[in-house]
Amino acid sequence: MSKFKIINLLDKIFISVSIFLIIYAWINFYIRNLWSTFFLSIIFSSACVFVLYYFLNKKQEKINLNKKNTDKMNKCFLAFRLTPRKSKIDLLYQILSKENETKINNGILTYNKDNKKHIVIIATHIERINNNDLINLIDEFLDFDIDVIDIVCNSVCENIKTKIFIDKEILLITKEKLFIDYFSKYQIYPDESKINTSITKLKFKDILNGLFIPEKAKSYFFCGLILIFSSIILPYHLYYIIFGSLLLIFSIICKILPKIRQNK
């Protein structure tokens, strides 16, 4: 569905009229009475339109909900990613300590869960982790007495190999898992107050600036010239004259606009 209400309204009118005409044609094939056909078509088409848009609205609500959750997840992860490393560790410590014995030693976060000792590695600086990244990340922690290596990351490449060790597990915590199993589960989120998520609205002035850049002058000129000459030999010559003249005016504006701005 479009974000413009007038487009949605026109779409609904078009679909409703189309359904009515289809039903009218089939009913009229069997019933020759004009008024009976008309009223039955109104009833059946209204029912069809109601059912159609009922399911479409349900689907749209589900899409909007998923989009809302996805936007919140991306915003949370961006805030987490832009948080200093110490604050990341403190935030994860606050979450993990809810159910586990958790420690921070020399900036390294460890915790015990299900009789297994975990170590947490922050790898949010890597957009998508591959096998080489995985080996480089765990390399400096191999001397630690640990059973599971938790790697907090954005996303992972396909076919990534996590079964590297016999006695150690590698747990990849992507942004989806981080949001669902950590932030949402415990209702503890990173600070989003410093993250600007506002959408910059496109201004009419910006459209004009993009429309009348000097580099487009030649394109406007040649297109306008072709249309002007086409008006001599083709029908609907008024159409070609109007749009050809308009394009030539655009080419003139592209050339004089920089000079006007310089004089300001």
N, C-alpha and C positions, 0 to 999 in steps of 0.2 A: 504493500500500500504506500501511496505517495504521502509525503509530509504536507502537501498542499491540499487543503480541504476542498477547494473548487475542483481539482482534478479527481479527487475521490468521489465527489458528488456526480460529476459528469460520467465517470466510470459506472457508478451505480445506475444512473439513468439509462446508459447504453445497454448494460447487461439486463436490466429489468425489461426494457422495450424489446430486446432481442428474444428473451424468454417468452414474453407475451405473444410475439409474432409467431414463434415456433409452435406454441400451444394452440394459438388461434387457427393456424393453418391446418393442424391435424384434427382439431375439433370440427372445423368447418368442412373437412373432408367427409365426416360422418353425419353432422347435423347441419342442415341447410338454413335453419332459422337464424337470421342475423343477430337478433337481440339475445337469444339463448346462447349462441356461440360466443358473443361478446362477454356476457356476464360469467359464463363458465370459464372463459379464458382468463378473466380478471381474478377469479377465485383461485384457479390452479396455479397461475403464474405468481400470484402473491404468496401462495404457500411455498412454491419452489424457491422464490427469492428469499423468503424468510429462512428456510432451512439452509440454503446456500450460504447466506451471510452469517447465520448462527455458527456454522462450522468454521467459516473463514475468520470470524472474530475470535473464536476459541483458539484457533491456530495462531492468530496474531498476538493474542495475550500471552501465549506460551513463548513465542519468539521474543516479545518485549521483555518478558521475565528473564529469559536466558541472556538477552543482551544486557539487561540491567545487572545481572550477576557477573557477567563477563567484564563489564565496564568497572564494576567494583573490584573484581579480582585484579584486573590490570592496574587500577589505581593503587591498590594496596601493595602490589608487587613493585610498582615504580617507586612508591614511597620507601619501601623496604630496601630497594636497590640503591637509592640515593642517600640512605642513612649511613653514617660513619660505621666502620667495622665494629668498634667497641659497642655501639648502640645496638647493632644487629645481634651481637652475642648476648647482650643484656636482655633484649626482647625475647630471644629464643630461650634463654635461661628462665625468664619469668613464665613462659608457657610450659616448658618441659618440667619445671619443678612442681607443677600442679599434681603430677602423678608419679614422678620418678625422683630418684636420688641424683641430684645434679650438682656439678662442680665446675668452677672456672679457675684454671691454673695457668698463669702466664698468658692470658688471653685465649686459652684453648678450652672449649666447652666439651665436657664429657658427662654422660649420664648412664645409669643402670636401668635396664628394662628387660623383664623376663629372664633374669640371671645372665644377661649379656651386657657387656660394656660397650657403649657407643661413643664415638667421637664425631663432632660436627665440623664439617668443612664448608665455608661460605665460598660459593663459586658463581655469584650473580654477575660477575664481570664478563663471563663467557656467555655469549648469546645462545649457542647450541653446542652442547658438549659432545665430543667424539671420543674415540678410543685413546688417541694420543693425549688429549686433554685429561682424560680420566687417570692415566698412568702418571702424568706430571703432577696432578693434584694430590694423589695419595703417596707419592714417592717419599716426601719428607716425614710422613707419619707411620712408616712401616715399622719403626723401632718401638712404637707405643704398644703397651699391653691392651689390646682392644679386640673385640669380636665383630663389631659392625662399624662400618664407615658411612656416616650420613653425609651426603653431598647436597647442599641446597643450591639449586640452579634454576635457570629459566626453562630450558627445554633440552631434550637429548636427541641425537641423531638416531635414525633407524638402525637396527641390528647392532646396537652397542653391546659390548661384552662386559657384563658385570661379574661373571663367574671366573675371576682371575685366580683367587686363592682357594685352597681347600679348607683352611681354618678361619677364614674371614669372609664376611658378607659386605657387599657394597649396596647401599640403599640410596637411590636417586630421588630426591625430593624436588619435583618440578613445581612451578608456580601454582598449578592447579591443586596439587597435593598440599602444598604449603598453605594455600588459602582455605581449603576445606578442612584438613586434619589439624591445623594449627590455629590460624587466625579465627575462623568461623566457629570451630568447636569450642574454643575457650573464650571467645568474644574479646580477644586481645589483639589489637591492630597497631601497625606502625603509625607514626604521626604523619598525617596527610595535610596538615595545615600549611606547610610550605610548598606544596605541590599545586601548580596552576593547571587546572583541567578545563578552564573556560574555553569555549569555542569562539574564535575571532570571526565576527560577522563580516561578510563580504560587502564592502561599501560600493555605491554607485561610482564614486570617484576612482576607486581601484579598477573597476571594469573599464572605465574610459581610458585610464592610463595604459591598460593592457591593449586596448583597442587602437589607440593612436600613437604607438611607438614609431619612431622614424624609420625603422627597418621595414615596416609594412607599407611604406609610401609607394614603392615600385609595384608591389602586388596589387594594391588598390588601383593604381593608375592603369596598368595593363588590362586588368579585369574590366574596369570601367570603359576603356577604349574599345575592347572587344564587343561589349554590350552596345555601345553607341553605334559602331559600324554595323552590328547585327540588326539594329532598328531600321536600317535602310533597305535590307533585303528580306527580312523575315516578317511574318504577320505579328500582330500584337505589338507594333512598334512603340506604342506609348509606354508599355511595360519596360522595354529595354532602355528607352530614353530616361525614364525615371530612375531606375536602378543603376544605369551607367553613369548618370549625373551624380547620383549619391556616392558611388564609389570614387569618382574623381574628386568630389568635395572631401571625402575621407583622406585621399592622398595629399590634398592641399593642407588639411588640418595637421597631418603627420609631420609635414615640413615646417609649418609656422608655429606649432605648439612649443617646441624647444626654445625658439626665439622669444616667444611671449614670456616663458618662465625665466629666461635669462634677464629680462628687463624688470622683473619684479624685485 
